[in-house]
């Protein structure tokens, strides 16, 4: 079962645990986000991980929206988003995967977290792929910190297979992918 694959990976937080009360559930998720990324910053490769605060939507940080919602239409406004329960359930995974990407624990059946870099516009993005649990995190390199772009659950096998090909290609060339 997913919950037992790694000792440090928290269980998912299901909506029905909050009696299907969206306001209560979303408030709980937001408190986790504040704890994990605002009040106490995670560290990746010796640098703090920052998040986008603005633009806020109904008083909620931009990064929180990207960690809990999905775009309704990829061609429309990228900030026109709707809740994605797979992202919501796994909000605690973002910090844990960032902090444990180089985990040395011998967890049962864990293939570890894969890493690759990719050019995006004028920056380099770091992708942390935890294929065992179908989760991907995107960080952007900055001079003195990393910026968390998003983290999400990957539902489809073909998407994971494409990501694993990118990991393989990166490991062969040891340079960011185009």
C-alpha positions as CSV (number, residue, x, y, z in Angstrom):
1,X,0.0,0.0,0.0
2,X,1.2,3.5,-0.8
3,X,1.1,4.7,2.8
4,X,3.8,2.1,3.8
5,X,6.2,2.5,0.9
6,X,8.4,5.0,2.6
7,X,8.8,5.6,6.3
8,X,8.6,9.3,6.0
9,X,5.7,9.6,3.5
10,X,2.5,10.8,5.3
11,X,-0.9,9.2,4.5
12,X,-3.2,11.0,2.2
13,X,-5.8,13.3,3.7
14,X,-9.2,12.4,2.3
15,X,-12.1,14.8,1.9
16,X,-14.5,12.4,3.5
17,X,-12.5,12.6,6.7
18,X,-14.0,16.1,6.9
19,X,-17.6,14.9,6.4
20,X,-17.4,16.3,2.8
21,X,-17.2,19.9,4.2
22,X,-15.1,21.7,1.6
23,X,-14.5,24.8,3.7
24,X,-13.2,22.8,6.7
25,X,-11.1,20.5,4.4
26,X,-9.6,23.4,2.5
27,X,-8.8,25.3,5.7
28,X,-7.0,22.2,7.0
29,X,-5.0,21.9,3.8
30,X,-4.2,25.6,3.9
31,X,-2.9,25.3,7.5
32,X,-0.6,22.5,6.3
33,X,0.6,24.6,3.5
34,X,1.3,27.5,5.9
35,X,3.2,25.2,8.2
36,X,5.2,23.5,5.5
37,X,6.1,26.5,3.2
38,X,5.4,29.8,4.9
39,X,6.2,29.5,8.6
40,X,9.1,27.1,8.1
41,X,10.8,26.8,4.8
42,X,12.0,23.4,3.5
43,X,15.6,23.2,2.4
44,X,16.7,21.6,-0.9
45,X,20.4,21.1,-1.8
46,X,21.4,23.5,1.0
47,X,19.0,26.4,-0.1
48,X,15.6,27.4,1.1
49,X,12.6,26.6,-1.0
50,X,10.3,29.6,-1.5
51,X,6.8,29.8,-2.8
52,X,4.8,32.4,-4.8
53,X,2.6,34.3,-2.5
54,X,1.0,36.7,-5.1
55,X,-1.3,37.0,-6.9
56,X,-3.6,35.9,-4.1
57,X,-7.0,34.5,-4.8
58,X,-9.5,35.1,-2.1
59,X,-6.7,35.7,0.4
60,X,-5.0,32.4,-0.5
61,X,-1.4,32.2,-1.8
62,X,-0.7,31.5,-5.4
63,X,1.4,28.5,-4.6
64,X,-1.3,26.9,-2.5
65,X,-3.7,27.1,-5.4
66,X,-1.2,25.4,-7.7
67,X,-0.6,22.6,-5.1
68,X,-4.4,21.9,-4.7
69,X,-6.0,22.8,-8.0
70,X,-5.8,22.0,-11.7
71,X,-6.4,24.2,-14.7
72,X,-9.9,23.9,-16.1
73,X,-8.6,24.6,-19.7
74,X,-5.0,24.6,-20.7
75,X,-5.6,27.3,-23.3
76,X,-7.4,29.6,-20.9
77,X,-6.2,31.7,-18.0
78,X,-3.6,29.5,-16.1
79,X,-5.0,30.8,-12.9
80,X,-8.6,29.7,-13.7
81,X,-8.4,26.5,-11.6
82,X,-10.6,24.0,-9.9
83,X,-9.8,21.8,-6.9
84,X,-8.0,18.5,-7.7
85,X,-8.6,16.0,-4.9
86,X,-5.5,14.0,-5.8
87,X,-3.4,17.1,-5.2
88,X,-5.3,18.0,-2.1
89,X,-5.0,14.6,-0.5
90,X,-1.2,14.7,-1.0
91,X,-0.4,18.2,0.0
92,X,2.0,17.0,2.8
93,X,3.9,15.0,0.2
94,X,5.4,18.1,-1.4
95,X,7.7,19.1,1.6
96,X,8.4,15.5,2.5
97,X,9.6,14.6,-1.0
98,X,11.7,17.8,-1.3
99,X,13.4,17.0,2.0
100,X,13.8,13.3,1.4
101,X,14.6,13.2,-2.3
102,X,18.0,11.8,-1.5
103,X,16.7,9.3,1.0
104,X,19.0,6.6,2.2
105,X,16.4,4.6,4.1
106,X,15.8,1.1,2.9
107,X,12.0,1.3,2.7
108,X,10.3,-1.8,1.3
109,X,9.9,-1.8,-2.4
110,X,10.9,1.9,-2.8
111,X,12.8,2.7,-6.0
112,X,13.7,6.1,-4.6
113,X,13.0,9.6,-6.0
114,X,14.4,10.3,-9.5
115,X,15.9,13.7,-10.4
116,X,16.3,15.5,-13.6
117,X,16.8,19.1,-14.9
118,X,15.1,20.8,-17.8
119,X,15.3,24.2,-19.4
120,X,12.2,26.3,-19.1
121,X,12.3,29.7,-20.7
122,X,15.4,31.4,-19.1
123,X,15.6,29.1,-16.1
124,X,16.4,25.6,-15.1
125,X,13.7,23.5,-13.5
126,X,14.4,20.6,-11.3
127,X,11.9,17.7,-11.5
128,X,11.6,15.3,-8.6
129,X,9.8,12.2,-9.7
130,X,8.6,9.7,-7.2
131,X,7.2,7.2,-9.6
132,X,6.4,4.6,-6.9
133,X,3.7,6.9,-5.6
134,X,3.0,8.6,-9.0
135,X,4.0,12.1,-7.7
136,X,6.0,14.9,-9.4
137,X,7.4,18.1,-8.0
138,X,8.8,21.0,-10.0
139,X,11.3,23.4,-8.5
140,X,12.9,26.3,-10.3
141,X,16.6,27.2,-9.7
142,X,17.1,30.8,-8.5
143,X,20.4,32.4,-7.4
144,X,20.0,32.0,-3.7
145,X,16.9,29.7,-3.4
146,X,14.6,27.3,-5.2
147,X,11.1,28.3,-6.2
148,X,8.4,25.6,-5.8
149,X,6.3,25.7,-9.0
150,X,3.9,22.8,-8.3
151,X,3.5,19.2,-7.2
152,X,0.9,16.8,-8.4
153,X,-0.3,13.2,-8.7
154,X,0.2,11.6,-12.1
155,X,-2.8,9.4,-12.9
156,X,-1.8,7.8,-16.2
157,X,0.9,5.2,-16.8
158,X,2.0,6.8,-20.1
159,X,2.8,10.1,-18.3
160,X,5.0,8.3,-15.8
161,X,6.7,6.4,-18.6
162,X,7.5,9.7,-20.4
163,X,8.9,11.1,-17.2
164,X,11.1,8.0,-16.6
165,X,12.5,8.4,-20.2
166,X,13.4,12.0,-19.3
167,X,15.2,10.8,-16.2
168,X,17.1,8.2,-18.2
169,X,18.1,10.8,-20.8
170,X,19.2,13.3,-18.2
171,X,21.3,10.6,-16.5
172,X,23.0,9.8,-19.8
173,X,23.9,13.4,-20.7
174,X,24.1,15.0,-17.2
175,X,22.9,18.3,-18.7
176,X,19.5,19.9,-18.5
177,X,17.0,18.7,-21.1
178,X,15.7,21.0,-23.8
